[in-house]
Amino acid sequence: MQVLSELVDGNIFCIHANRTDRRELIQTWSRLHNVRVNIFPAIIDTDGRKGCAQSHIALAKLLLQKNSPYVLVLEDDAIPTDQILNVQLLSDTAACLRSSKYDVVWLGGLPSWNSYITEWKSVREGPSWTTHAMILSRKALQWLAAFEYGGKPIDVELALAPLRMAWVWPSLMEQADTVSNIRRSALSQTGAFGSFLLWWTPTWRSLVFHKQICLILVLTLLMTVFILK
């Protein structure tokens, strides 16, 4: 974690919604990894997704006042994974950031199928669908600062933004298993489909990294059925 802190000149900010359980979570892992996490009070709204977007917008405006080329933005359910000490992974992430090729580098999340291999083993080019742990360039901060919430979750809008994006695998940061008011609010609007999303999200994440194998298996199955006929 200290390596990441050095890469962003100590600019680690966490959007915190004033929940005791999550505050204790942040304090525990930041103390364990000996890094300072700056707390940024979240903007609370009855529409959780709107509050989330407004919080990222407000933080982006604040961070634009700093001179660091990159900042690490977390949400208060983000926690380091056991990969945080993976030397190869950290080396690849550091090289990726030093190249200044990308505006957003996700440290964990739900990567898109539309991803590409880069010159670094642990880095893939393409968007991810989350905002819980991401390293942002000044260009990305400018995009966020100018963003206007229009009803769609900010992670969806960010993934579609005209920015160069990448994500690291295995994930350096993941979301803790704590209840999310935003997630519950969003899923309640989708009814039964929301329950399907809860099951499909981790499944999709797994398929992203094994899509070639899945494709081969499907083709093999189809050929077998064709031959048996």
Beta strands, then each sheet from edge to edge (+ up, - down):
strand 1: 12-16
strand 2: 38-41
strand 3: 70-75
strand 4: 78-80
strand 5: 104-106
strand 6: 116-117
strand 7: 123-125
strand 8: 133-137
strand 9: 165-168
strand 10: 173-175
sheet 1: 2+ 1+ 3+ 8- 5+ 9+ 7- 6+
sheet 2: 4+ 10-
end
